[in-house]
């Protein structure tokens, strides 16, 4: 089978996401190609991956339509792994193979970044975009076409940002104008949005079934991949049955994900922790916290962003995902940097609801009150200055602090103070019951 994909990243996510897609397409006879995995950082795991022929077991587990569903896949879609820090020539030789068409990556949010300390003569460059620039220049010199880039890093406009970094290296390294022209004309950078919780090596009896598989991976059933462009004829993901959306604009889908999935987490996290609930699954099995989230979703979030088939379907999938018994998602980990998360994930919905309906939404406003109470009375993890401000300033000053929220929330002071006092007087659980009865 030909090698057609260059994949940067050997971690759990791509092995539980793209490599699974590739394996299924191959086994259904819809595609004929494997991925070569590039280790983005020193000290990675490509040598171990090669030691087991790059094959591994993947278990997908979750809830679909209120029923527990499990799938087992034996993944055989990776041909080899390359550590460019030890085998730089093998890495650069990829530029000479005309069969390569797609470049897929997941190098963490910090991976797509420009580092001016990288030199064209490094073997290899430390940064991911710099390594790519080296490979692309060799590709150009060989007179071959470029690639279609499908980055999976969780940053806005990931394709555009990756392209910008490479052009900066071309300028820094004084690469010829002809290369830049070839780069712009022969390469495509797609902005994408990915969504799947990949839990990695299991902590249950599953690991005993495959004791020798060091790359045993687990993930939830749910998945979503939104890609700007349309390469379905070359990469038949939808035909293979995957939840892939080819589109001209990924932004509306990102809005749905951030406002619904991330917004649900952030609107409940402080109230759940203050109520003594440790995991998302526990909150879904608790009548009060479930009712709070359900009301916030159906009466405040969905009506604000627009109720359509896509948003309603995604919201329903979120509740299934939150109930997944195979994932122990702790609220403490979700609570990290909650102020900035609230300003991005919840506050836009809250303010748009006010603009649309003339009043602030009760559950999301209560979520803000819980957030303030949590920072003042619990042990939040956040930037030191944020914690100091939230802990020591009065409610009115906190809400007026535009550095915290990127907006002046002074108008909410009276209502938030009322809700805050209810939490203080009744306790977190009973305060949630109170707001549900309002």
N, C-alpha and C positions, 0 to 999 in steps of 0.2 A: 504494500500500500504506500502511495506517495506521501511525502511530507509536504503539507500545504499551509500549515499555520505555525507562526512563531509566537510563542506564549511566554511573556515575562511574568514570572511568579509561579512558584511550586507549592504555594500554601493551600490551606484547607478550602478557601472560597472557590478558587477556579477549579479545583479538583471536584468540588461538589456542585459546580455550576456549569461552566462551559465545557469542561472535559466530559461531563456526563452527556451534555447535548450532542457533542461530537460523536461519542460512542454510540448513542442511539441512532443518529443519522447514518452512521456507517453500517450498523447491524440491520437497519431497515432497508439497506440498499439505495439510500437517497444521496449518499455522499461517498467519496473515496479519498480519504486523506487523514493524516495524523498530525499531531502537534509536537513540535520540538520545544521543550521547556527550558527557558533561560533563567538561571539563578540571578536575581537582581542585586543581591548583597553577598558580601563575603560571609562565610560561616553558614551557608544555606544547606539544603538537603538533597541536592541533585545526585550526589554520589550514592546516597542511600536509596534514592528512587531508582537509579540505574541497577542497583544491586538486586532489586526484585523485578527487573525487566519492565519497570514503569507501569506495572499493572497493580490494581488495588481494588478493594471492595468498598462499595458505597451503599449506605442505608438511608433511605428517605422515609421520614416518619412524621405523621401529623394527623390533623382532622380535616376531612372534606365532607361537606353536607351532613355534619353532626355524626359522622362515623370515623373511627380510627382507621387509618390507611397506612400500610407499610410496603415499601418496595426495596428489593435488593438488586444492585447492579454490579457486575464485575467489569470494571473499566479497563479498556484496552486501547484507548485512543491516543495515548502518548507514546511516541517512538523512542525518545531518548531525552535525557537531561544534560544540559551543558553548563558547567561552571566557568564563566568567562575569565574569572580571576586565576584559574589554573589552566584553562584551555582557550586562550584568546583567539588563536588561529582557527580553531574549530568553530568558534562563534562567528568570526568574520567570514568564514567560508559559506555561511548561510546566504550571503549576498550573491553568491554565484549560482544559486539554484533557481531557475525560472518558475518552478512549480509553486513557490511560496506566494500566497495571495493575501492572507489575512494576518494581522498582528493583533493579538489580544493581550491585555495586561491588567494586573491588579497589584500595584506596588505600594499600597496604602495611600491615604490622602496626601502624605508628604512626598510621595514618589514623583509626582509631576511638578518639578521645581527646577529653576535655573540656578546653577552653581558655577559662578565664574572661575572658580579654582580648577575646574576640569580642563584638561588640555587635549588637543586632537591626538597627540602622541601617547596618551595614557593607554595602558594595556591591561584592563580596559579603563574607561572613565568610571568614576564612582557613581555618578548620577544616571538614572534611567534615561531621561531624554538625551543626555550626552552620549550614552552607549548607542542609542538609536541613530543619532547623527553620524557616528562613525560607520555604522552598518549601512545607512542610506547612502553615504558618500561612496562606499565601495560598490554598492548596487548601481549607482549612477555611472561609475567608471566602467562597469561591466556592460553598460548599454542596455540594461534591462528595465522593464516597467517597475513602478513602485508598488506600494501596498495599500490595502484598505485597513485602517486602524480602528479597532473597536475597544477603546479603553474602558475598564470597569471600575476605575477609581471613583470614590464617592466625593467628587467635587463638582461644582457647577461648570457646565460647558467643558467637560473633561477633554473632548477631542480638540476643541479650539485652543485650550490651554497647552496641551501637548504640542500642537503645531507651533504655537508662539515660542515655546522653549527651544524647539529645534531651529527655528529661524534666528533666534538670538545666538545660538552656538555657531551657525553659519556666518553670522556677522563677526562674532568674537574671534573666530578662527580664520577670518578672511578667505572663506571658501568662494570660489569663482561664481560669477553671476549665472553662468550656464547651469551650475548645480542648483542654484536657487530656483531658476526657471523650471528645471526638470522636477524639482521637489514640489513646486506648486501645481504643475500640470499633471504629474503622473501618480500622485498620492492623494488619498481621500481620508479625511479625519472625521469620524462620526461622533457626535455627542451622544452619550448613552446614559441610561438610568438602569441600575440593577437592583433587584430586591430578592433576597433569599437569606434566611438565617442558616448559616452553616456552622454546626456545633463541633465539628472536628472529631478527634479520637474519642470514642465513647467511654463513659464511666460506668456502664452497666455490663450485663453478661454478654452483650454482643461481641465484646473484645475477646471473649473466651472461644468464640466460634472460629476466629481467625488469629490465633496467637502469634503467627509469624508475620502478619501484615502490619508493618510499621506505619503504613499510610492509610490504614482503615479510616474512613471518613463517614460522618453522619450529617444530615441536613434535614430541614423541614420539607414537606411536600410542596408547599407553595413556592412559586417562582414567578418573576416578571423581568423581562428585558425589553426596554424601550430603546430603539435605535433610530437615529435620524438618517434617512436614506432608505434604499431598498435594494438589498442584495439577496433576496429570497431565491432568485433563480440560480445563484451560485452557492448559497448557504441556506438550504431549505429547512429552516428551523420551524416555521409554522406548519409546513407539510408533515414534519416529524411529530407534530402534536404539542409543541411547546408554546407557552404563553409569551410570545414575542410580538412586539408591535413595531412595524416599520412606519415611520412617520416623517413629516417635514419639520416638526417642532416637538421636542421632548418636554418643553417647559410646562404645558398643562398637566402632563402626567407626573412631573416632579411636584407640582403644586398639590395634586391629589395625594401623593405619597406623604409629603411633609405634613400637610394639614390633617390627614386622617390617621395614618400609622404613627408617625412621630408625634403628632399633636395629641393623640390618645394617650400615649405613654406620658408625655410631659404634663398633661392636664390632670393626671391621676397620681403621679409619682409622690408628691408631697403629702397628699391626703392619705394615701395608702400607708406610707411609712409612719406618719403620725398616728395611724390607726393600728399599728403593730403588725401590718401585713408585709411579709418579706418578699414574695415573688408575684409575678404577673398572674400565674396560674391560680394562686390563692385568691387574688383579687377577683378573678372571674368566677370563682366558686363561692364568693361572699355576696350575699343578697344586696347589701347596701352599696358596696363599691361597684358591683356590676351594674346596679340600677343607675348609679351616678354616671358611669361612663356611657351607658346606653342612652341616657337622656341627653348627655352632652353631644353624643354623636348624632342622634336622630333629630334632635330639636334645635341644635345650635351649629354644629360643624357642617353637616350635609346641606341644610337649607342655605347656608352662607356661601359655600363654594359652588353650589349648583347641584341639584339632585338629577343625575342622569344614570344611564345603565352602567357606565364605567365607574362612577364614584360610588354608587350603591353596591355594586358587585365587589369593589375593593374594600368597602367598609365591612361587608359581610365576611370577607376573607380574613380581615384583621381580627374579628372576634374568634374565628376558628383558630387562627394562629396563636392568639393569646391563651386559648384553652389547651394548647398542645401539651399533653402530659409528658412528652419526651424532652421538653425544653424547660429548664429551671432558670428562668430569667429574673435575676434579682433586682429589686427596685433600687438598691443602693448603687448598683453600677449604672442604672439609668439616670440616677439623680446627679451624676457628675456634671458640673457646669450648668445647673438648671436655669439660672437667670438668662444666660445667652440663648439657651434652647427655647425658653418660654417666649423670648422676644421674636424668634424666628418661626416657631412652630405653632404657637397658640395666639399670641397677641394680634397678628394680622386678622385672624378669624374673629376674634373678640371685637376689634375695632370696626371691621366691615359689617358685622352683625348689628352693631349700634347704628351705623350709617344707614343700613338697610331697613331696620325695624324700629329705630328711634329709642331703643332701650338697650342696656348692656345685658348680655346673656348670663343667666344666673349661675349655671354650673361653671362656666369658664371664669367668671368673676370670682366665684368661690375658690377655684383652682389658684387664682392669683393670691387670694387671702391665705390659702394653705401654704403657698410658696413663701410668703413673707413670714408666716408663723414658723415654718420649718427652719428658715435661715436664722431666726432670732432664738429659737429654743432647742434646736437639734444640733447635729454635727455635719453640716454640709461640706462637700468637697468642691472648691471653686478657687478662683484667683483670690489671693489674700486681700486685695483692695475691695473686691466685690463682697467678700464675707464681712469685712469690717464695716462697710457702708450699710449693708443689709441688717447687720446685728445692732449697730449703734444709732443709726438715724431714725427719726420718726417716720410714720407711714406717709405723711404728706410730703416730706422731703424725698423719701424713696421714690414715690410715684412721680415726682416732678423731675427726677434725675434722668435727663435725656441720654446720658452716657450708658446707663443701664439698659434702657428700653428702646433707644433711637426714636423716642416719642415722649411728649409730656402728658402724663396720665393724671394730672392734678384733678381733672373732672371726676375721677373715680374715687377720690379720697373718702367721701362720706360713705359710699356703699362698701368699699373694701374694709374700712374701719369697722363698720357694723358687722360684716362677716367675720372679720378677725376676732372681734370681741365674742361672737357666738362660739367660735372655736375654743377660745380661752375659757368661756363659762361652761360650755356643755361637754367639751372634749371633742376630739376629731370625729369619732364615729357618730355621735349624736348630732353634731353640727351638720354632717352630711345627710342624716335623716331629716333634719330641719329644712335644709335647702331643697330636698326632694319633695317636701310637703308644701312648699311655697307656691 
